[in-house]
Amino acid sequence: MAAAPRILTAILAALLACPAFGQAGSRCQVRPPSLAAMRHCYRPLLVFSPRADDPRLVEQGAILDAAADDMMDRFVMLTPIVSGSKNYRTPLDTPYVVLGEQERKTIRERFHIPEDRFLVLLLGEDGSIKLRSERPVDASRLNALIDIMPERKVEQERPHAN
């Protein structure tokens, strides 16, 4: 059993080295604990929802799951901002992170989003707002928007580009 932790460590290191899981190398965490930890690593897709079972949140997750490869290629990190996220059903394939309660509260305050409102915000790797929508956003719209970003063009020029 002593080899198991070493094997898990090796697997995690390999995943972090993979562009789809950590484009900036080991400084990018697979499950970042905060919005700040996502900066220059991921494009957070903040989905503010009044409830974990809100149909719009469920729909957004399904849209992203259907295009999970595209989301990984573009370093999109689904980040649901739901009060009491205990009942949140995580996506099957899409990269996601469920942040702690205090971090979710801080994000709501930063963007001035009340708890009873549904809103989707796509942030760039620099943390700036790239898209704001009051409805779920389809994958083709996300892909098109991300693909014209200067950072994305640099990513595509790398030898290991997805």
C-alpha positions as CSV (number, residue, x, y, z in Angstrom):
1,M,0.0,0.0,0.0
2,A,3.0,2.4,0.4
3,A,3.3,2.7,-3.3
4,A,-0.3,4.0,-3.7
5,P,0.4,7.5,-2.5
6,R,3.5,7.7,-4.8
7,I,1.3,6.5,-7.8
8,L,-1.3,9.1,-7.0
9,T,1.3,11.8,-6.7
10,A,2.7,10.8,-10.1
11,I,-0.7,10.9,-11.7
12,L,-1.5,14.3,-10.2
13,A,1.8,15.7,-11.4
14,A,1.1,14.3,-14.9
15,L,-2.3,16.0,-14.9
16,L,-0.9,19.3,-13.8
17,A,1.7,19.1,-16.6
18,C,-1.1,18.5,-19.1
19,P,-2.3,21.7,-20.8
20,A,-5.9,20.8,-20.3
21,F,-5.5,20.7,-16.5
22,G,-2.9,23.4,-15.8
23,Q,-1.7,25.5,-18.6
24,A,0.8,27.4,-16.5
25,G,2.3,24.3,-15.0
26,S,2.5,23.3,-11.4
27,R,1.4,26.7,-10.0
28,C,-2.1,26.1,-11.4
29,Q,-4.2,24.0,-9.1
30,V,-6.7,21.4,-10.4
31,R,-9.2,22.6,-7.8
32,P,-8.3,26.3,-7.1
33,P,-9.6,27.4,-3.7
34,S,-10.3,31.0,-4.8
35,L,-10.9,33.2,-7.8
36,A,-7.5,34.7,-7.3
37,A,-5.9,31.2,-7.6
38,M,-7.6,30.9,-11.0
39,R,-6.0,34.1,-12.4
40,H,-3.6,33.4,-15.3
41,C,-4.5,29.7,-15.2
42,Y,-8.2,29.5,-16.1
43,R,-11.1,31.4,-17.6
44,P,-13.7,31.2,-14.7
45,L,-17.3,30.8,-15.8
46,L,-19.1,32.2,-12.8
47,V,-22.7,31.0,-12.7
48,F,-24.7,32.9,-10.0
49,S,-27.8,31.0,-9.1
50,P,-30.4,31.4,-6.3
51,R,-30.6,27.7,-5.8
52,A,-28.6,24.5,-6.6
53,D,-31.6,23.1,-8.4
54,D,-32.4,26.1,-10.5
55,P,-33.2,24.9,-14.0
56,R,-30.9,27.5,-15.6
57,L,-28.0,26.3,-13.5
58,V,-28.7,22.7,-14.5
59,E,-29.0,23.8,-18.1
60,Q,-25.7,25.6,-18.0
61,G,-24.0,22.6,-16.6
62,A,-25.5,20.3,-19.3
63,I,-24.4,22.7,-22.0
64,L,-20.8,22.7,-20.7
65,D,-20.8,18.9,-20.2
66,A,-21.9,18.4,-23.9
67,A,-18.8,20.5,-24.9
68,A,-16.4,19.4,-22.1
69,D,-13.5,18.9,-24.5
70,D,-13.9,22.4,-25.9
71,M,-14.1,23.8,-22.3
72,M,-10.9,21.9,-21.3
73,D,-9.1,23.1,-24.5
74,R,-10.0,26.7,-23.6
75,F,-9.3,26.4,-19.8
76,V,-12.9,27.2,-18.8
77,M,-13.5,26.5,-15.1
78,L,-17.2,26.2,-14.2
79,T,-17.6,28.0,-10.9
80,P,-21.1,27.9,-9.5
81,I,-21.9,30.7,-7.1
82,V,-24.9,29.2,-5.2
83,S,-26.0,29.9,-1.7
84,G,-25.9,26.7,0.3
85,S,-24.2,24.7,-2.5
86,K,-24.6,21.4,-0.6
87,N,-27.2,20.1,-3.1
88,Y,-25.3,21.2,-6.2
89,R,-24.9,18.4,-8.7
90,T,-21.4,18.6,-10.1
91,P,-20.9,18.2,-13.9
92,L,-19.7,14.9,-15.2
93,D,-17.0,16.0,-17.6
94,T,-16.6,19.8,-17.4
95,P,-13.8,21.2,-15.3
96,Y,-15.4,22.8,-12.2
97,V,-14.7,24.0,-8.7
98,V,-17.2,24.5,-5.9
99,L,-15.6,27.3,-3.8
100,G,-16.1,27.7,0.0
101,E,-18.9,29.7,1.4
102,Q,-16.9,32.7,2.3
103,E,-15.2,32.9,-1.1
104,R,-18.7,32.7,-2.8
105,K,-19.9,35.5,-0.6
106,T,-16.9,37.6,-1.5
107,I,-17.4,37.0,-5.2
108,R,-21.1,38.0,-5.0
109,E,-20.1,41.2,-3.2
110,R,-17.3,42.0,-5.7
111,F,-19.7,41.7,-8.7
112,H,-22.7,43.1,-6.8
113,I,-24.9,40.1,-7.6
114,P,-27.8,39.5,-5.1
115,E,-28.5,35.9,-4.0
116,D,-31.9,35.8,-5.8
117,R,-30.4,36.5,-9.3
118,F,-29.3,34.2,-12.0
119,L,-26.3,35.5,-14.0
120,V,-23.4,34.1,-16.0
121,L,-20.1,35.9,-16.1
122,L,-17.1,34.7,-18.1
123,L,-13.9,36.1,-16.8
124,G,-10.7,36.2,-18.8
125,E,-7.4,34.8,-17.5
126,D,-6.7,38.4,-16.3
127,G,-9.8,38.4,-14.2
128,S,-11.7,40.9,-16.3
129,I,-15.4,40.4,-17.4
130,K,-15.6,39.1,-20.9
131,L,-19.3,38.1,-21.0
132,R,-22.4,38.8,-19.0
133,S,-25.6,37.0,-19.6
134,E,-28.9,36.6,-17.7
135,R,-29.5,33.2,-19.5
136,P,-27.4,30.1,-19.9
137,V,-24.8,30.6,-22.5
138,D,-24.3,28.0,-25.3
139,A,-20.9,26.5,-25.9
140,S,-20.5,27.9,-29.4
141,R,-20.9,31.4,-28.1
142,L,-18.3,30.8,-25.4
143,N,-15.9,29.2,-27.9
144,A,-16.2,32.0,-30.4
145,L,-15.6,34.6,-27.7
146,I,-12.7,32.9,-26.2
147,D,-11.1,32.1,-29.6
148,I,-10.7,35.8,-30.4
149,M,-9.0,36.6,-27.1
150,P,-5.3,37.4,-27.5
151,E,-4.3,34.9,-24.8
152,R,-6.1,32.1,-26.7
153,K,-4.2,32.9,-29.8
154,V,-0.9,32.5,-27.9
155,E,-2.2,29.2,-26.4
156,Q,-2.9,27.9,-29.9
157,E,0.6,28.8,-31.1
158,R,2.3,26.7,-28.5
159,P,3.7,23.4,-29.6
160,H,1.5,21.5,-27.2
161,A,-1.7,23.5,-28.0
162,N,-4.9,21.6,-27.8
